[in-house]
Amino acid sequence: MTTTNNQKINPIIYRARVARLATADSKAIPHIIPVVFAFDGEKYYIPVDEKPKITKPDKLRRIKNIQANPAVALLIDEYDEDWNKLLFIMIQGKASILGKRRENNKEETEEQQDSSYASDKLLKNAHQLLFMKYPQYEHIAIGKLCIVIHPEKTILWSMLSGGNK
C-alpha cells in the first residue's frame, strides 16, 4: 500500500534500530546489507562507519553500486511471533554519497562551491542525528562517507492493513 500517512509511519521509522539497504549495480545485480540509519523527517542517512571492513569505504559495493545506479530501497521491518503484528516499510528512492573527496579546485564555480557547502552541512546534520540515535558512535568512528536517500515512494504493509492493496 502506498502511503503518505506520516502519523502511522514515522513512529515505526524512529524506533527502528536497523534496516536493510538494497542496491544494484549497472547490470542490475542486486546487493543487500543490514544498516543503521537516521531519519530527519525527509531524508534517510546511512553512515559508512569505521567498523571493520574488507575494503576501503569508497570501494565498498554499496558505494560503487550507488555511483553506477542511484535507485535504492530501504526496508524497515518488525517481526513478531504473533504474525498479526508483522509489518514493514519499504522506502524506494535515489541515493547519493555525502563526504566524497573533492579535489582542491580553485576553479570551482560559485554554484559548485554552494553545492559543496550544502553537502558539508547535510553531512554534519546526518552525523548529529546518528550520534543521538546510536551511542555506540562514542567508541567507533562514524566515518567520512554517508549515504543519503531521497525517498520517492514509501510503502507500508502490515497484517492489520489487510496486506498489499
For each residue, the residues with C-beta under 8 A, 3 or more apart:
1: 155 156 157 161 164 165
2: 153 154 155
3: 8 9 154 155 156
4: 154
5: 8 9 156
6: 9 10
7: 10 11
8: 3 5 11 12 156
9: 3 5 6 12 13 89 154 156
10: 6 7 13 14 39 41
11: 7 8 14 15
12: 8 9 15 16 76 78 87 89 156
13: 9 10 16 39 76 89
14: 10 11 39
15: 11 12
16: 12 13 19 37 76 78
17: 36
18: 34 35 36
19: 16 34 35 36 37 74 75 76
20: 32 33 34 35 74 75 77
21: 32 33 34 35 46 62 72 73 74 147
22: 30 31 32 72 73 74 75
23: 30 31 32 61 62 65 66 69 72 95
24: 28 29 30 31 65 69 71
25: 28 29 31 61 64 65 68 69
26: 68 69
27:
28: 24 25 69
29: 24 25
30: 22 23 24
31: 22 23 24 25 61 62 65
32: 20 21 22 23
33: 20 21 62
34: 18 19 20 21
35: 18 19 20 21 46 74
36: 17 18 19 46 47 130 133 134
37: 16 19 44 45 46 74
38: 44 45 126 129 130 132 133
39: 10 13 14 43 44 45 129
40: 43 45 125 126 129
41: 10
42: 151
43: 39 40 148 149 150 151
44: 37 38 39 74 91 93 148 149 151
45: 37 38 39 40 98 126 129 130 146 147 148 149
46: 21 35 36 37 74 146 147 148 149
47: 36 126 127 130 142 143 145 146 147
48: 57 60 62 63 143 144 145 146 147
49: 137 140 141 142 143
50: 140 141 142 143
51: 140
52:
53: 56 57 60
54:
55: 59 60
56: 53 59 60
57: 48 53 60 63 143 144 145
58: 63 100 101 145
59: 55 56 63 64
60: 48 53 55 56 57 63 64
61: 23 25 31 64 65
62: 21 23 31 33 48 65 66 147
63: 48 57 58 59 60 66 67 97 145 147
64: 25 59 60 61 67 68
65: 23 24 25 31 61 62 68 69
66: 23 62 63 69 70 72 95 96 97 147
67: 63 64 70 97
68: 25 26 64 65
69: 23 24 25 26 28 65 66
70: 66 67 94 95 96
71: 24 92 93 94 95
72: 21 22 23 66 92 93 94 95 149
73: 21 22 90 91 92 93
74: 19 20 21 22 35 37 44 46 90 91 93 149
75: 19 20 22 88 89 90 91
76: 12 13 16 19 88 89 90 91
77: 20 86 87 88 89
78: 12 16 85 86 87 88
79: 86
80: 83 84 85 86
81:
82: 85
83: 80 86 159
84: 80 159 160
85: 78 80 82 158 159 160
86: 77 78 79 80 83 158 159
87: 12 77 78 156 157 158 159 160
88: 75 76 77 78 156 157 158
89: 9 12 13 75 76 77 154 155 156 157
90: 73 74 75 76 154 155 157
91: 44 73 74 75 76 149 151 153 154 155
92: 71 72 73 151 152 153 154 155
93: 44 71 72 73 74 149 150 151 152 153
94: 70 71 72 149 150 152
95: 23 66 70 71 72 147 148 149 150
96: 66 70 147 148 150
97: 63 66 67 100 145 146 147 148
98: 45 119 122 123 126 145 146 147 148
99: 119 123 143 144 145 146
100: 58 97 145
101: 58
102: 105 116
103:
104:
105: 102 108 112
106:
107:
108: 105 112 113 116
109: 112 113
110: 113 114
111: 114 115
112: 105 108 109 115 116
113: 108 109 110 116 117
114: 110 111 117 118
115: 111 112 118 119
116: 102 108 112 113 119 120
117: 113 114 120 121
118: 114 115 121 122
119: 98 99 115 116 122 123
120: 116 117 123 124
121: 117 118 124 125
122: 98 118 119 125 126 148
123: 98 99 119 120 126 127 146
124: 120 121 127 128
125: 40 121 122 128 129
126: 38 40 45 47 98 122 123 129 130 146 148
127: 47 123 124 130 131 142 146
128: 124 125 131 132
129: 38 39 40 45 125 126 132 133
130: 36 38 45 47 126 127 133 134 137 142
131: 127 128 134 137 138 142
132: 38 128 129
133: 36 38 129 130
134: 36 130 131 137
135: 138
136: 139 140
137: 49 130 131 134 140 141 142
138: 131 135
139: 136
140: 49 50 51 136 137
141: 49 50 137
142: 47 49 50 127 130 131 137
143: 47 48 49 50 57 99 146
144: 48 57 99
145: 47 48 57 58 63 97 98 99 100
146: 45 46 47 48 97 98 99 123 126 127 143
147: 21 45 46 47 48 62 63 66 95 96 97 98
148: 43 44 45 46 95 96 97 98 122 126
149: 43 44 45 46 72 74 91 93 94 95
150: 43 93 94 95 96
151: 42 43 44 91 92 93 154
152: 92 93 94
153: 2 91 92 93
154: 2 3 4 9 89 90 91 92 151
155: 1 2 3 89 90 91 92
156: 1 3 5 8 9 12 87 88 89 161
157: 1 87 88 89 90 161 163 164
158: 85 86 87 88 161
159: 83 84 85 86 87 163
160: 84 85 87
161: 1 156 157 158 165
162: 165
163: 157 159
164: 1 157
165: 1 161 162
